[in-house]
Amino acid sequence: MKTKYRQRFWLNRLHPSLKAPFFIVGAILVIAAAAYGALTPLRLPYPAQAAVAPPAAGQTTVSYTTITIPTHPVDQALSYLVNPTYNIPYARLDRSKYDGGKLVNRTFNLIVLENDYLKLSVMPELGGRIYQAFFKPTGHNIFYQNPVLKPSPWGPPEMGWWLAAGGMEWGLPVEEHGYEWGIPWSYKVTDLADGAMVEVWDSTAPDRLRAKVAITLPDDAAYFQVAPTLENPTNQPIDYKFWLNAMLAPGSANQVSPYLRIIMPTNEVTVHSTGDGRLPGAWSAAGWPVHNSVDWSLLGNWREWYGFFQRPRAAGDFQAIYDEAYDEGVVRTYDSRIVQGAKFFAFGSGTKAISPDLYTDGNSSYVEMHGGVAPTFADTRRLEAHASISWQERWYPVAGLGSLTWANDRLALRLEDTAEQTRLRLAVTRTAPEARILLLRRTSNEVLYDARATLQPGQPFASPWLTLPNLNPADMAVVVYDSSGAVLGAYQYQGGSMATPTPGPSPTSTPGSAWQGRLLRTIPIQGWSSIVRIWVRNKIGLPVTIAVENGSWRTVGYVGSKPEYGVDALEFAPLAAGVYLITPQGLNTSFRVNVPASSIVEVLFEENQTITPTPSPTVTASPTPGPSGTATPTASATPTASPTASATATASPTATATPTRTATPTLTPVSAWAGRIRRTVRIAGWSSIARIWVSGQRQVPVTLAAVNWNWRATSLTGSKPEYGPDALEFAPLAPGRYSLTVPSLSARFDFDLPASTIAEIVIEPASSPIATATLTPTPTPSFTPTPTHTPTATPLPPTLTATPTSSSTPEPSLTPMPTSSSTPPEPTSTLTPTPISSPDPSEPTPAATESPTVTATSTPTPTPGWRVRIPTNITVPGNWFAVIRVSVEGLVRQPVRMTIVTNDPNPYQTTCLTGTKPEYGPYFCEFAPLIPGQYRLAPDGLDISTTVEVGRGGVAVVIFERN
C-alpha cells in the first residue's frame, strides 16, 4: 500500500490504565460509562478526509467514517466490579433497573480497510471488534450486523448480559464472550508494503493479562488476517480462556436460512449445551455430522439451540459455514497445533428456536463460529509469567460454490457427486494464472479430470459434469497447482470410517517390485521437539501409521495432508526423540527410524528398489511439481550415496525412549542433601510430569536434564505454590531418564520417568554426606479397570515440549498430532487405582499444616444415594489464593458447579469436569485459583450439594460418594 493514498494516524489509549488504587473506581466508571452510554460517547480524533487521487488497482486503502446505531441504554442499571483473579474490570447489569422500552441513537467511529475484493470495518469503541466485512463480488456483509444494541441475557454469569452487536469479538479472560466486548480499545494504523493493518489492544497495565489483535488486509487478496497476541506481564502464571467469536449471516438478508450448512472436519463433537432431546447432554460425545439419524450440519434439521466443540480438540485447520439458500459462506483457517478449540453455536430452526427478541428488535439472526486457545469452555490455557502466545488466522468469504466440502488458507472447494456424475467447483483467495486442476481416483491414481484455468477471487471455477460411474467420495482426490508447480491445495476424503484401499498398480511398477522406505536426510532445528516428514509416492489419501517402537503410542496421518511439501507428503509433529516405526497401510512394508531431538527427519516410500536421484513427489500422468518450501528433499541431501550403507545405518540398533523401571539417585561427595521419589501416580495420556519439592528452599533454581537426548530446563522452587511454597514442576515430559540438579545445594538426583506418570520427588537434608545412593522408587500404583468404565480409547500422543511450568518461554505447549485432520480419540474411561496406592489429593506439600482458622461446613441436600465428606481443609503457608479439589465417585466428566456464597442475586458460578485432575485420583477436578470465601458445590443431576469455606492459602478436598 502506498502512503500517499491515505494518512498515517496513531491514537493513544482511550482510557487510563488502572495503575494506582485510588484511580481504579474512577477509571472503571469512565470506561464503562463511555462504552454503555452514561456519558457522551468518546469521539476519536479521526483525520479529516482530504481530496486525494484514487489508489492504484489492487492496493489497500484506509479511511474513516461513522455509524449510528439505535441503542437500548443500560447505564442506569450497571454496577462495576473487578475480577480479582485476573485484575480485569467488568460491568454487571441489574435487570430490575433496566428499561427495555427506551431507544437512543449512539454514533461510533469506524476504521475502514478496503481493496479490490473486501471492505473491512473495525470499531475500536465497542471492544475493538471487526464490525463489517463486505465481499465486493456479492456486495454483501459476511458478518451479522444487529440493527440495534440490546442487552441479551447471555455472557459471563457475573456480568448477566452481553451485546450481540455483530462482527468478530475477542473473549478474554473467561468463556461466554469475556469481559471486554463493550469497552473502548486502543488502536494503531500501520502502512505495510503489501497492505494495511489495524492493531487493537485492551490494556498496557503491567499487572494483568493483556490482549492485542492485529487485523491485516493485504493488497490483491480476498482474505483478511487476524493475529491475536496474549501477554502475561506479571510475575505469576495465569490460567485463562480466550475465544474469538464471529457472528455470521452471509448473504443479503442479515438472517440465516434453514439451508445453512456447518462444515467441521471431524467425526465427533462435544456437546456444550442444547435444548434438543435428540442429542446427548452437556459434555457428552455426539456423532458429526450425523447423530441419531439426523444430519446436524444442516441448520434446518435443528429444533432448538445447539452449541458444540470439535472433539477431542480442534483439528483439520479449518471450519466454515455455507448458506446454500444465498450461495455464500465464510471460511476460517488456523493452526490447530496452537489454537486447540473450534466451536459453533446457533439458536435453532423453526418454531422452537430461541426468539430473536432476546437480543434484537426484529427478525435478524446469525450463527456463531468460535476459535479458542483451549479445546472447550471447560478448559483453560496457562500463560507463564512474562510470556506471550501469538498465532495467525485467515478468514475469507466464498460464493458461487453451491456448498462447501473442504478449504485451506488459499482455496475452498466443493465436490458434487451423484450416482453417475461428479463436478468440481473452486474459489481462491488470490489470483492464480494458469493453474492446473486435477481430479484423481485415489486408489489407482487414475487422472479423471485435468484442466488449466486462471483462478480469480469472486469468480468460482466449475468443471463440467463428469460421468464417473462407481466413484464414491472415499475414492476422490483433488490437487490444484499454480503456474510454477507449487501446490495450492490437495484434498482427499477424510470423513467417516473408510476401508483401507487396495493400491492399484503403478504404471512404472514391475511384477517383482515391492515398496520400501528409506531415510532421505536429518535436519537439525531449534527447539526440543522433532518432526517426521514423509512422502509416499502417488498415494494421495493413504493412511500412514507412526508408532513408538514399544507400541505405547501411535497415531495415523494421511498422504497429501502437507501439500506444501508435495502432493503425496504428510507430517507428524511435534514428536519426542526416540525410535519410531512408520507403516503405510496396505503396502506390506514398514520403516524403523531413529528420531533425534530437535530434528526434521525426512523419509521416502517408493515402489521398487531403485533409488531415484530426486525424491520429488509426482502424480500419475501429470507434471512433476516440486514440493515448495525450504525442506524440499533433494538427492544431495541424502545422508549417503550408497544404498547398502543407508540400509545398514537405518537397521542398526538404536536406543529408544522406553524407560527402565529403576531410579538411581546420585549425590556429589560433599552434598548434605539427598533425593527420593515419594510416590508415582499413573495418569491418562502419554506424557508425564515431574513434581518436585526442595525442602524449605524458596526461589532456588532447579535444573532438569534428559540423560539420553539434548534437552534441559530450569525452574524455581515456589513456582507451583498450590503444592507448597517450595514446590515446582516440569511438564509435559517424554518418558525417559532424567537428571535433577540443585546447584546451590550441590545436589543431584537421577531417575527414570515412565510414560503416563507423575513422579513426586523430594530433595531434603541427608543425615550425613554420601557419595552415591541407590533408591527404589515408590511402586507405581496397581490399576484395575472399573467395571462400568472399560478403557476403549487410544492413548493421547506425546506433548510438544517439556518446559518448566513456571518458565517465561512464550512457546505454548501443544498436543502432538499428525498435521492431517486425524486426531486420536479422547479417552472415555479412567483406570481406578487400588486403595493401598491411591494418590492422596490432600497432600499439596510436606510443609502443609492444618489450619485452625479455616472451616468447612457440609450442608448436603438429603438424598438416599449420595453423601459428601470433606476429609481435608488445610492452609499452605505463603499462598494467597485458595484451591478446592472435588471428586465424584465412579463418574468421569461429571459436571460439578461451584457458586460463590454471597448476597448478590447473580453470584459468580463456574463448572469443572471430574477426571480432569487425575493426579489426585480418577474422579477429581479442581477449582483454582480462588479468592478466600464460601463456595457451594453441586454435581449436576445428583441432588446433593455442600458448602465449603476456604481461607487464604486454603486447600480443601471435597468427596461425593455413594452411600
Stockholm file with secondary structure:
# STOCKHOLM 1.0

chainA/1-963         MKTKYRQRFWLNRLHPSLKAPFFIVGAILVIAAAAYGALTPLRLPYPAQAAVAPPAAGQTTVSYTTITIPTHPVDQALSYLVNPTYNIPYARLDRSKYDGGKLVNRTFNLIVLENDYLKLSVMPELGGRIYQAFFKPTGHNIFYQNPVLKPSPWGPPEMGWWLAAGGMEWGLPVEEHGYEWGIPWSYKVTDLADGAMVEVWDSTAPDRLRAKVAITLPDDAAYFQVAPTLENPTNQPIDYKFWLNAMLAPGSANQVSPYLRIIMPTNEVTVHSTGDGRLPGAWSAAGWPVHNSVDWSLLGNWREWYGFFQRPRAAGDFQAIYDEAYDEGVVRTYDSRIVQGAKFFAFGSGTKAISPDLYTDGNSSYVEMHGGVAPTFADTRRLEAHASISWQERWYPVAGLGSLTWANDRLALRLEDTAEQTRLRLAVTRTAPEARILLLRRTSNEVLYDARATLQPGQPFASPWLTLPNLNPADMAVVVYDSSGAVLGAYQYQGGSMATPTPGPSPTSTPGSAWQGRLLRTIPIQGWSSIVRIWVRNKIGLPVTIAVENGSWRTVGYVGSKPEYGVDALEFAPLAAGVYLITPQGLNTSFRVNVPASSIVEVLFEENQTITPTPSPTVTASPTPGPSGTATPTASATPTASPTASATATASPTATATPTRTATPTLTPVSAWAGRIRRTVRIAGWSSIARIWVSGQRQVPVTLAAVNWNWRATSLTGSKPEYGPDALEFAPLAPGRYSLTVPSLSARFDFDLPASTIAEIVIEPASSPIATATLTPTPTPSFTPTPTHTPTATPLPPTLTATPTSSSTPEPSLTPMPTSSSTPPEPTSTLTPTPISSPDPSEPTPAATESPTVTATSTPTPTPGWRVRIPTNITVPGNWFAVIRVSVEGLVRQPVRMTIVTNDPNPYQTTCLTGTKPEYGPYFCEFAPLIPGQYRLAPDGLDISTTVEVGRGGVAVVIFERN
#=GR chainA/1-963 SS CCGGGSCCCEECCSSCCCCSHHHHHHHHHHHHHHHHTSSCCCCCCCCCCCCCCCCCTTCCEEEEEEEEEEECCCGGGEEEEEETTTTEEEEEECGGGCCTTCCEEEEEEEEEEECSSEEEEEETTTTTEEEEEEETTTTEESBCBCSSBCEESCSCTTTCCEECCBEEEEECSSSTTCSCSSSCCEEEEEEETTEEEEEEESCCCTTSCEEEEEEEEETTCSCEEEEEEEEECSSSCEEECCEEEEEECCSSSSSCCTTEEEECSCSEEEEEEESCTTSCCTTCEEESSEETTEETTBGGGCCSCEEEEESSSCCSSEEEEEETTTTEEEEEECCTTTCCEEEEEECCSGGGSCCGGGTCSSSCCCEEEEEESSSSTTCCEEECTTEEEECCEEEEEEESSSSCCEECSSEEEEEEECSSEEEEEEEESSCEEEEEEEEEETTTTEEEEEEEEEEBTTBCEECCCEECTTCCGGGEEEEEECTTSCEEEEEECCCSCCCCCCCCCCTTCCTTCCEEEEEEEEEECSSSCEEEEEEETTCTTCEEEEEETTSSCEEEEETTSCGGGCTTEEEEEEECSEEEEEEETTTTCCEEEEECSSEEEEEEEEESSCCCSCCCCCCTTSCCCCCCSTTCCCGGGSSCSCHHHHHHHHHSCCCCSCCCSCBCCBCCTTCCEEEEEEEEEECSSSCEEEEEEETTCCSCEEEEEESSSSCEEEEETTSSGGGCTTEEEEEEECSEEEEEEEGGGTEEEEEEECSSEEEEEEEEECSSCCSBCCBCCCCCCCEEECTTCCCCSCCCCCCSCCEETTCCCCCCCCCCEESSSCCCCCCCCCEEECGGGCCCTTCSCTTCEECTTCCCCCCCCCCSSEEEEEEEEEECTTCCSEEEEEEETTCSSCEEEEEECCSCSSCCEEEEETTSCGGGCTTEEEEEEECSEEEEEEETTSSCCEEEEECTTEEEEEEEEEC
#=GC SS_cons         CCGGGSCCCEECCSSCCCCSHHHHHHHHHHHHHHHHTSSCCCCCCCCCCCCCCCCCTTCCEEEEEEEEEEECCCGGGEEEEEETTTTEEEEEECGGGCCTTCCEEEEEEEEEEECSSEEEEEETTTTTEEEEEEETTTTEESBCBCSSBCEESCSCTTTCCEECCBEEEEECSSSTTCSCSSSCCEEEEEEETTEEEEEEESCCCTTSCEEEEEEEEETTCSCEEEEEEEEECSSSCEEECCEEEEEECCSSSSSCCTTEEEECSCSEEEEEEESCTTSCCTTCEEESSEETTEETTBGGGCCSCEEEEESSSCCSSEEEEEETTTTEEEEEECCTTTCCEEEEEECCSGGGSCCGGGTCSSSCCCEEEEEESSSSTTCCEEECTTEEEECCEEEEEEESSSSCCEECSSEEEEEEECSSEEEEEEEESSCEEEEEEEEEETTTTEEEEEEEEEEBTTBCEECCCEECTTCCGGGEEEEEECTTSCEEEEEECCCSCCCCCCCCCCTTCCTTCCEEEEEEEEEECSSSCEEEEEEETTCTTCEEEEEETTSSCEEEEETTSCGGGCTTEEEEEEECSEEEEEEETTTTCCEEEEECSSEEEEEEEEESSCCCSCCCCCCTTSCCCCCCSTTCCCGGGSSCSCHHHHHHHHHSCCCCSCCCSCBCCBCCTTCCEEEEEEEEEECSSSCEEEEEEETTCCSCEEEEEESSSSCEEEEETTSSGGGCTTEEEEEEECSEEEEEEEGGGTEEEEEEECSSEEEEEEEEECSSCCSBCCBCCCCCCCEEECTTCCCCSCCCCCCSCCEETTCCCCCCCCCCEESSSCCCCCCCCCEEECGGGCCCTTCSCTTCEECTTCCCCCCCCCCSSEEEEEEEEEECTTCCSEEEEEEETTCSSCEEEEEECCSCSSCCEEEEETTSCGGGCTTEEEEEEECSEEEEEEETTSSCCEEEEECTTEEEEEEEEEC
//
